[in-house]
Amino acid sequence: MQEPQVAVRAEADGVRVVVCSGEFDLDTTGLLVDACDVRPMPAGLLVVDVRQVTFGDSSFLNALIRLRNTRRLALLGPLPNQLHRMMQMTGALPLFEICDTIEHAG
């Protein structure tokens, strides 16, 4: 298993970027959720960089959907094959804005 890692950085215009790498499952998806709930105020736009996610299970997808339902969210891609397939199979793919650069998000 590739240990999951999450890093947060602020960009211009209230954009918060959360970079995820490694494998995310029920035990580790909380790292993503905690990183996105940083206070004080939520970012104007949350960009989750999933390009280096080697595995994400249904709890990871559920966390992405919950985040999307509570704030403006874009995924920075291209999506890894496994994540893309899961999102496509579950019908979740059209729920997300997927962008190739942070500048194209939002």
DAWO-V597901 format. One record per residue. RES is the residue in three letters. SS is DSSP state (helix for helix, strand for strand, loop for the rest). PSI is psi as a letter, one per 20 degrees, with the letter a starting at -180 (NA if undefined). D_CENTER is the distance of its C-alpha to the mean C-alpha in Angstrom with 1 decimal. Layout:
((RES | SS | PSI | D_CENTER) (RES | SS | PSI | D_CENTER))
This chain:
((MET | loop | p | 19.4) (GLN | loop | o | 17.3) (GLU | loop | p | 16.4) (PRO | loop | q | 12.7) (GLN | strand | q | 12.1) (VAL | strand | p | 9.9) (ALA | strand | q | 11.3) (VAL | strand | p | 11.2) (ARG | strand | q | 13.3) (ALA | strand | p | 14.8) (GLU | loop | r | 15.8) (ALA | helix | r | 18.7) (ASP | helix | k | 19.0) (GLY | helix | k | 16.8) (VAL | strand | p | 13.4) (ARG | strand | p | 11.2) (VAL | strand | p | 8.9) (VAL | strand | o | 6.8) (VAL | strand | p | 7.6) (CYS | strand | p | 7.0) (SER | strand | q | 10.2) (GLY | strand | b | 12.5) (GLU | strand | p | 12.7) (PHE | strand | p | 11.0) (ASP | loop | a | 13.4) (LEU | loop | h | 15.1) (ASP | loop | h | 16.4) (THR | loop | i | 13.4) (THR | loop | h | 10.4) (GLY | helix | h | 12.0) (LEU | helix | g | 11.0) (LEU | helix | g | 7.4) (VAL | helix | g | 9.2) (ASP | helix | g | 12.0) (ALA | helix | h | 10.3) (CYS | helix | i | 9.0) (ASP | loop | k | 12.6) (VAL | loop | p | 14.5) (ARG | loop | r | 17.6) (PRO | loop | e | 19.7) (MET | loop | q | 18.3) (PRO | loop | q | 14.7) (ALA | loop | q | 13.8) (GLY | loop | h | 15.1) (LEU | strand | p | 11.9) (LEU | strand | p | 8.4) (VAL | strand | p | 6.7) (VAL | strand | o | 3.4) (ASP | strand | o | 5.7) (VAL | strand | j | 5.7) (ARG | strand | h | 9.4) (GLN | strand | j | 10.8) (VAL | strand | o | 9.4) (THR | strand | i | 12.9) (PHE | strand | p | 12.5) (GLY | strand | p | 10.4) (ASP | loop | a | 12.8) (SER | helix | h | 13.1) (SER | helix | h | 12.2) (PHE | helix | g | 8.6) (LEU | helix | g | 8.7) (ASN | helix | g | 10.6) (ALA | helix | g | 8.4) (LEU | helix | g | 5.8) (ILE | helix | g | 9.2) (ARG | helix | g | 10.7) (LEU | helix | g | 8.4) (ARG | helix | h | 9.1) (ASN | helix | i | 12.6) (THR | helix | i | 13.2) (ARG | loop | r | 12.2) (ARG | loop | p | 11.6) (LEU | strand | q | 8.1) (ALA | strand | q | 7.6) (LEU | strand | p | 5.7) (LEU | strand | p | 7.7) (GLY | loop | a | 9.8) (PRO | loop | q | 12.0) (LEU | loop | p | 10.2) (PRO | loop | q | 11.9) (ASN | helix | g | 14.8) (GLN | helix | g | 14.3) (LEU | helix | g | 10.8) (HIS | helix | g | 12.5) (ARG | helix | g | 15.6) (MET | helix | g | 14.2) (MET | helix | h | 12.5) (GLN | helix | g | 15.8) (MET | helix | h | 18.0) (THR | helix | i | 16.6) (GLY | loop | j | 16.8) (ALA | loop | i | 13.2) (LEU | helix | g | 12.7) (PRO | helix | i | 14.7) (LEU | helix | i | 12.7) (PHE | loop | q | 10.0) (GLU | strand | p | 10.9) (ILE | strand | p | 10.2) (CYS | strand | q | 11.8) (ASP | loop | h | 13.5) (THR | loop | q | 13.9) (ILE | helix | h | 12.8) (GLU | helix | h | 16.3) (HIS | helix | i | 15.7) (ALA | loop | q | 12.7) (GLY | loop | NA | 14.0))
